[in-house]
Amino acid sequence: MELPPAPNSFFASDNFSGAHPRYIDAIARANEGHVMAYGGDALTKQATSLFEELCGVEVDVLFTFNGTGSNVVALASLLKPADSVICTNWAHINVDETGAPEKFLGVKLHDVDAADGKLTPEHITSLAGAIGNVHHVQPGVVSITQATELGGLYSIEEIRAICETAHSFGMRVHLDGARISNAVAALGGDAATFRAMTFEAGVDAVSFGGTKNAMLGAEAVLLRRGVASDRSAYIRKQATQLPSKQRYAAAQFVEALSDGLWLETAAQANAMAQRLFHAVSDIPGLEIGSPAVNSMYPVLPPDIKKKLQDWNFFWDWDISRSQVRWMTSWDSTEADVDAFAAGVIAAFS
Ligand SMILES: Cc1ncc(COP(=O)(O)O)c(C=O)c1O
């Protein structure tokens, strides 16, 4: 069947969308006059206290430019000499950061096989035998991703169990939260849920994503004080992630955290993924699982895949299985979802 007109937006990535107008307004308001640079401004102080309130424990807050930089700064702040990092084979730090952690931290990543993208306490225990053996790099940090690179979620109990096991071996825990807002929106939708799945569960450092959730190049690293290095401010600068005009990132986080905008935009992305799933899940021949957050990973017959990608671009995921990724964003609308679903239905007819 002929494909209908393509939607007005893409379902390829939450990085394809622009920034929410409220963040653009916040940046414009922050653009007045001269203020102290490198974080000495009032907006940085305000955003930092909003994060401290959100975390419920004493944290150091470091704003950064991108998620890869956040991960490098967070890991560097947790690692000790001769330490290694335990993560899954799917971890963004392992496969999608062009080796940045290995290059800049000189660290070994133990990338354990996890078909569903989720680390378990058993993975950690299986590597802990190296501790104390002078011939082995010392597993010092566990890194998990919430929501995962495969669009899944750790329950709060699962994160707590990972932290308990890691801490029992003296390891620290990093959480790559490029999509933490989507995870919080899916599992409770409030600040208490964020606290429960991070610092209350025992997580020691969070890379808190803003850009995928409607901000303009704004990310933050949240470090549990007393566990992470007290040199983290210097580490960030060495890692080239200290913004000179930090007020612009800070202004966006003030806007996000003051009245729950960060959860509103994430909930919209999640809801649109559900809508898309329900619109196409009955199509015979389409293999697709229900999304936990804002992404799904359908397997499409190769000819249909090509036809749809030519019509409205989206990324391949596992080309050996003709698997792709569809991802909604904070600004995906019902009309866009319905138009995309109509194209998928037509392609299969
Ligand atoms: C799980 C995860 N972590 C971190 C990032 C940050 O990446 P970037 O450096 O492109 O902001 C991404 C972006 O795709 C991601 O998916």
The ligand as an ORCA input file, in Angstrom:
! r2SCAN-3c Opt
* xyz 0 1
  C      22.668      5.840     28.083
  C      23.337      7.058     27.579
  N      24.295      7.628     28.325
  C      24.888      8.782     27.962
  C      24.532      9.391     26.791
  C      25.171     10.722     26.498
  O      25.654     10.941     25.294
  P      26.160     12.363     24.733
  O      27.589     12.458     25.073
  O      25.882     12.226     23.297
  O      25.378     13.476     25.380
  C      23.581      8.811     25.939
  C      23.236      9.415     24.634
  O      22.842      8.760     23.700
  C      22.959      7.623     26.355
  O      22.018      7.045     25.602
*
